[in-house]
């Protein structure tokens, strides 16, 4: 089975031994995500008007509140009184009222009412987070709030809102450090694992780009055996076989622009046939579990209605691919636990560049304190 990678980029990146990161010599899986970025913590559809829900970022519980009028807001999900989750409370106008003793908090996080105290005796409030809603996602800024306005978020994620595309919103909880997810998507040599779903594919590595906060890889592919799955045919808008005319025809561009990833497939200067935006949001304090939020936009074929009719088949195809990826990264995480650290031996230049990027942009874990 030919899975040889062809590359026009010299492999002059040094290899590293067990447990080493390409830049710091530290364990990449202990690097924490940088909180000074916008992270999605829920889908817009999860939060109904006049309701509140609980979610998390890196071990911090967060209550999202959607008043019946006005913008949503985000508070730490603990009442200052007895630490009961505010997400269990009741939305009252522009505030949320704790379900236990009725303490109420406004969008600024200040405590604005304790039913059994006078207004002059109100206690301190709770932490609040900058919050915004875009493209069907609810984002918070968990870091320094003074930086929130200066940190950009792409004005359009994938092709949401573009009538020429249909977008799938997907994501699950995955029990691994977010860096495993970045590596999995960036390294298309793992198509070997997807042979059952996609047939046998030979990737060609076309090169990489490395800039501040960014690593990009480009690939083309040739099918060497097996039939094209229906889900793939729907993405490309045509049936393809292993003949020469279809080999290395399209270019797949994968980019980690910290902390997000994108993947686009296009032919020449045409609009992409597929445009993916995805991010992996840490859930626990050690950041060994993430919640994936993905937007997958597929270009509509010329015949109206075809994509809508075939959409369930495309969803099933992408679900099978994601399930295989999820299983493998969780196996990687389990190995990390059993071995007591990162023993990966990486030889692919673009993945070493990616590992360096994640270490540079992330936050080193605080050293353990001996009791």
C-alpha positions as CSV (number, residue, x, y, z in Angstrom):
1,X,0.0,0.0,0.0
2,X,1.6,3.2,-1.2
3,X,1.3,6.0,1.4
4,X,4.5,7.8,0.4
5,X,4.5,11.5,1.0
6,X,6.0,13.7,-1.7
7,X,7.3,17.1,-0.6
8,X,8.9,20.2,-2.1
9,X,10.0,21.4,1.3
10,X,13.4,20.2,2.5
11,X,13.2,18.1,5.7
12,X,15.8,20.0,7.7
13,X,13.8,20.1,10.9
14,X,15.6,18.2,13.6
15,X,13.9,15.3,15.3
16,X,13.4,15.2,19.0
17,X,13.4,12.4,21.6
18,X,10.8,11.4,24.1
19,X,8.9,14.1,25.9
20,X,10.5,17.0,24.0
21,X,8.7,19.9,22.4
22,X,10.4,21.5,19.4
23,X,11.1,24.8,21.0
24,X,10.9,24.6,24.8
25,X,12.0,21.0,25.7
26,X,8.8,20.7,27.6
27,X,5.8,18.4,27.3
28,X,3.4,19.9,24.8
29,X,0.5,18.2,26.4
30,X,1.1,20.2,29.5
31,X,0.9,23.5,27.7
32,X,-2.3,25.4,28.6
33,X,-4.4,27.3,26.0
34,X,-3.9,31.0,25.9
35,X,-7.1,32.6,27.4
36,X,-6.5,35.9,25.6
37,X,-8.6,34.8,22.6
38,X,-12.3,34.4,21.8
39,X,-13.5,30.9,22.5
40,X,-16.9,29.5,21.7
41,X,-18.5,27.8,24.7
42,X,-22.0,27.0,23.3
43,X,-24.1,27.0,20.2
44,X,-26.6,29.8,19.9
45,X,-29.5,27.4,19.6
46,X,-28.7,26.0,23.1
47,X,-29.6,29.2,24.8
48,X,-33.3,30.1,24.6
49,X,-34.6,33.6,25.3
50,X,-35.2,34.2,29.1
51,X,-33.0,31.2,29.9
52,X,-29.5,30.5,31.2
53,X,-27.2,27.5,30.7
54,X,-23.9,26.3,32.2
55,X,-20.8,25.7,30.2
56,X,-17.0,25.6,30.8
57,X,-13.6,26.9,29.7
58,X,-10.5,25.2,31.1
59,X,-12.2,24.2,34.4
60,X,-13.9,27.6,34.9
61,X,-17.7,27.2,35.1
62,X,-19.5,29.8,33.1
63,X,-23.2,30.8,33.1
64,X,-24.5,32.2,29.8
65,X,-27.6,34.4,30.2
66,X,-30.0,35.4,27.4
67,X,-32.5,38.0,28.6
68,X,-35.8,38.2,26.7
69,X,-34.5,41.6,25.4
70,X,-30.9,42.7,24.9
71,X,-27.7,40.9,24.3
72,X,-26.5,37.8,26.0
73,X,-24.0,38.0,28.9
74,X,-21.6,35.6,30.7
75,X,-20.8,35.3,34.4
76,X,-18.8,32.9,36.4
77,X,-21.3,30.1,37.2
78,X,-21.1,30.4,41.0
79,X,-23.3,32.6,43.2
80,X,-21.0,34.6,45.6
81,X,-23.1,33.5,48.5
82,X,-23.0,29.7,48.6
83,X,-21.3,28.9,45.3
84,X,-24.5,27.4,43.8
85,X,-24.5,27.5,39.9
86,X,-26.2,30.6,38.6
87,X,-27.1,28.6,35.5
88,X,-29.7,26.9,37.7
89,X,-31.2,30.3,38.4
90,X,-34.0,32.4,36.9
91,X,-33.6,35.2,34.4
92,X,-35.3,38.4,35.6
93,X,-35.1,41.3,33.1
94,X,-31.5,42.0,32.6
95,X,-30.3,39.9,35.6
96,X,-30.1,36.3,36.8
97,X,-31.4,35.3,40.2
98,X,-29.8,32.5,42.1
99,X,-32.2,29.6,42.8
100,X,-31.1,29.3,46.4
101,X,-31.7,32.6,48.2
102,X,-32.6,34.9,45.3
103,X,-29.4,36.9,45.0
104,X,-29.5,38.7,41.7
105,X,-26.6,39.7,39.4
106,X,-26.7,42.0,36.4
107,X,-24.7,41.8,33.2
108,X,-21.8,43.6,34.9
109,X,-21.5,40.8,37.5
110,X,-22.4,43.1,40.3
111,X,-24.9,41.9,42.9
112,X,-27.9,44.1,42.5
113,X,-30.3,42.5,44.9
114,X,-30.4,40.4,48.0
115,X,-34.1,40.1,48.9
116,X,-33.6,40.2,52.7
117,X,-31.0,43.0,52.8
118,X,-31.2,46.7,52.2
119,X,-29.8,48.2,49.0
120,X,-26.9,49.8,50.9
121,X,-25.6,46.5,52.2
122,X,-25.1,44.5,48.9
123,X,-22.1,42.2,48.8
124,X,-19.5,42.0,46.0
125,X,-20.5,40.3,42.8
126,X,-19.0,37.6,40.5
127,X,-16.6,37.6,37.6
128,X,-18.0,38.5,34.2
129,X,-16.6,37.7,30.8
130,X,-16.7,39.7,27.5
131,X,-19.3,37.9,25.4
132,X,-20.4,38.0,21.8
133,X,-22.6,35.9,19.4
134,X,-21.6,35.2,15.8
135,X,-22.4,32.6,13.1
136,X,-24.5,30.4,15.4
137,X,-21.8,30.4,18.2
138,X,-21.6,32.1,21.6
139,X,-18.0,33.3,22.4
140,X,-16.4,34.4,25.6
141,X,-13.1,36.1,26.2
142,X,-11.7,34.2,29.3
143,X,-8.5,36.2,29.6
144,X,-7.7,39.9,30.3
145,X,-11.0,41.7,29.5
146,X,-9.1,44.8,28.6
147,X,-7.7,43.0,25.6
148,X,-11.0,41.7,24.3
149,X,-11.7,44.6,21.9
150,X,-8.3,44.5,20.4
151,X,-8.3,40.7,19.7
152,X,-9.9,40.0,16.3
153,X,-12.3,37.3,15.4
154,X,-12.8,36.6,11.7
155,X,-15.9,38.5,10.5
156,X,-17.2,35.3,8.8
157,X,-16.5,31.7,9.9
158,X,-16.3,29.1,7.1
159,X,-19.1,30.2,4.7
160,X,-21.9,30.7,7.1
161,X,-24.5,33.0,5.6
162,X,-23.3,32.5,2.0
163,X,-26.2,31.3,0.0
164,X,-23.8,29.5,-2.4
165,X,-22.9,27.1,0.5
166,X,-24.7,24.9,2.9
167,X,-23.1,24.7,6.4
168,X,-23.1,21.9,8.9
169,X,-22.6,22.8,12.6
170,X,-21.0,19.9,14.4
171,X,-18.9,19.0,17.5
172,X,-18.5,16.7,20.4
173,X,-16.5,16.4,23.6
174,X,-13.2,14.6,22.9
175,X,-11.1,13.2,25.8
176,X,-7.7,14.6,24.8
177,X,-5.5,17.7,24.9
178,X,-6.3,20.2,22.2
179,X,-2.8,19.8,20.6
180,X,-3.7,16.2,19.5
181,X,-6.6,17.6,17.5
182,X,-4.4,20.2,15.8
183,X,-1.9,17.6,14.8
184,X,-4.5,15.2,13.6
185,X,-6.0,17.6,11.1
186,X,-2.7,19.1,10.0
187,X,-1.1,15.8,9.2
188,X,-2.9,14.3,6.1
189,X,-0.6,11.3,6.1
190,X,-3.2,9.8,8.5
191,X,-5.5,9.2,5.5
192,X,-4.0,5.7,5.9
193,X,-6.4,5.3,8.9
194,X,-9.4,6.3,6.8
195,X,-9.0,3.8,4.0
196,X,-12.1,1.9,5.0
197,X,-14.1,5.1,4.6
198,X,-12.3,6.8,1.7
199,X,-10.4,4.1,-0.2
200,X,-6.6,4.2,-0.6
201,X,-5.3,7.8,-1.0
202,X,-1.7,8.9,-1.7
203,X,-1.1,12.4,-0.3
204,X,1.5,14.8,-1.8
205,X,2.8,17.4,0.6
206,X,3.1,20.7,-1.4
207,X,4.8,22.8,1.3
208,X,4.3,24.8,4.4
209,X,4.1,28.4,5.6
210,X,5.2,29.6,9.0
211,X,4.4,33.1,10.3
212,X,3.8,34.6,13.7
213,X,0.8,32.8,15.2
214,X,0.3,30.7,12.0
215,X,1.3,27.4,10.4
216,X,-0.1,26.3,7.1
217,X,0.2,23.1,5.1
218,X,-0.9,22.3,1.5
219,X,-1.6,18.9,0.0
220,X,-2.9,17.2,-3.1
221,X,-4.2,13.7,-3.3
222,X,-4.4,10.7,-5.7
223,X,-6.7,7.8,-5.3
224,X,-4.8,4.5,-5.8
225,X,-7.5,2.0,-5.1
226,X,-11.1,1.7,-3.8
227,X,-14.2,3.6,-4.8
228,X,-15.0,7.2,-4.0
229,X,-17.4,7.4,-1.1
230,X,-20.7,9.1,-1.7
231,X,-20.0,11.7,0.9
232,X,-16.8,12.8,-0.9
233,X,-18.6,12.9,-4.2
234,X,-21.2,15.2,-2.7
235,X,-18.4,17.6,-1.5
236,X,-16.8,17.7,-5.0
237,X,-20.1,17.7,-6.8
238,X,-19.1,14.8,-9.1
239,X,-18.1,11.1,-9.2
240,X,-14.4,10.5,-9.4
241,X,-12.3,7.4,-10.0
242,X,-8.6,6.6,-9.8
243,X,-7.8,7.8,-13.3
244,X,-5.0,10.2,-14.0
245,X,-7.3,13.2,-14.7
246,X,-8.4,13.3,-11.1
247,X,-5.1,12.8,-9.5
248,X,-3.6,15.8,-7.6
249,X,-6.3,18.0,-9.2
250,X,-7.4,19.8,-6.0
251,X,-5.3,21.5,-3.3
252,X,-6.2,21.1,0.4
253,X,-4.9,24.0,2.5
254,X,-4.9,23.4,6.3
255,X,-4.0,26.3,8.6
256,X,-3.6,26.6,12.4
257,X,-4.0,30.3,13.1
258,X,-3.9,30.1,16.8
259,X,-6.1,28.9,18.4
260,X,-8.3,28.1,15.4
261,X,-7.9,25.7,12.5
262,X,-9.3,26.0,8.9
263,X,-9.3,23.6,6.0
264,X,-10.2,24.5,2.4
265,X,-10.3,22.4,-0.7
266,X,-10.3,24.1,-4.1
267,X,-9.3,23.7,-7.7
268,X,-7.2,26.4,-9.2
269,X,-8.7,29.9,-8.5
270,X,-12.3,28.6,-8.1
271,X,-14.2,29.1,-4.9
272,X,-13.5,26.3,-2.4
273,X,-15.7,23.2,-2.7
274,X,-15.3,22.8,1.1
275,X,-14.5,25.3,3.8
276,X,-14.0,24.2,7.4
277,X,-13.5,26.3,10.6
278,X,-12.9,24.5,13.8
279,X,-11.7,25.0,17.3
280,X,-11.0,22.8,20.3
281,X,-12.1,24.4,23.7
282,X,-10.5,22.9,26.8
283,X,-13.1,21.8,29.4
284,X,-11.2,20.7,32.5
285,X,-8.5,22.5,34.5
286,X,-5.7,20.2,33.2
287,X,-7.1,20.7,29.6
288,X,-7.1,17.0,28.8
289,X,-10.6,17.1,27.5
290,X,-11.9,19.5,24.8
291,X,-15.2,20.4,23.3
292,X,-15.0,20.7,19.5
293,X,-16.9,23.3,17.6
294,X,-16.9,23.0,13.9
295,X,-18.5,24.7,10.9
296,X,-18.3,22.8,7.6
297,X,-19.5,24.6,4.5
298,X,-20.0,22.7,1.3
299,X,-20.5,24.5,-2.0
300,X,-23.9,23.9,-3.6
301,X,-23.9,22.1,-7.0
302,X,-25.4,23.7,-10.1
303,X,-28.6,21.6,-9.9
304,X,-30.8,23.2,-7.2
305,X,-31.9,21.0,-4.3
306,X,-29.4,18.2,-4.9
307,X,-27.3,19.0,-1.8
308,X,-30.4,19.2,0.5
309,X,-31.6,15.7,-0.7
310,X,-28.1,14.2,-0.2
311,X,-27.3,16.0,3.0
312,X,-28.0,13.1,5.3
313,X,-25.4,11.0,3.4
314,X,-22.8,13.7,3.7
315,X,-23.5,14.1,7.5
316,X,-23.2,10.3,8.0
317,X,-19.9,10.3,6.0
318,X,-18.3,13.1,8.0
319,X,-19.6,11.6,11.3
320,X,-17.7,8.3,10.5
321,X,-14.5,10.2,9.7
322,X,-14.8,12.2,12.9
323,X,-15.5,9.1,14.9
324,X,-12.2,7.5,13.6
325,X,-10.3,10.7,14.4
326,X,-11.8,10.9,17.9
327,X,-10.9,7.3,18.7
328,X,-7.3,7.7,17.6
329,X,-6.6,11.0,19.5
330,X,-8.1,9.5,22.6
331,X,-5.8,6.5,22.3
332,X,-2.9,9.0,22.0
333,X,-4.1,10.7,25.2
334,X,-4.3,7.4,27.0
335,X,-0.8,6.5,25.9
336,X,0.4,9.9,27.3
337,X,-1.2,9.0,30.7
338,X,0.3,5.5,30.8
339,X,3.8,6.7,29.8
340,X,3.7,9.7,32.1
341,X,4.4,12.2,29.3
342,X,4.8,13.0,25.7
343,X,7.0,10.3,24.1
344,X,6.1,11.1,20.5
345,X,8.9,10.9,17.9
346,X,7.9,13.4,15.2
347,X,9.5,13.4,11.8
348,X,7.2,15.4,9.6
349,X,8.5,19.0,9.2
350,X,5.1,20.8,9.3
351,X,4.0,19.0,12.5
352,X,7.2,20.0,14.2
353,X,6.4,23.6,13.1
354,X,2.9,23.2,14.5
355,X,4.1,21.9,17.8
356,X,6.5,24.8,18.1
357,X,3.6,27.2,17.4
358,X,1.3,25.7,20.0
359,X,4.1,25.9,22.6
360,X,4.9,29.5,21.7
361,X,1.3,30.7,21.7
362,X,0.1,28.6,24.7
363,X,0.8,29.1,28.4
364,X,3.2,26.8,30.2
365,X,1.6,24.8,33.1
366,X,2.5,26.0,36.5
367,X,5.0,23.8,38.2
368,X,3.6,21.3,40.8
369,X,3.9,22.4,44.4
370,X,5.2,19.8,46.8
371,X,3.0,19.4,49.9
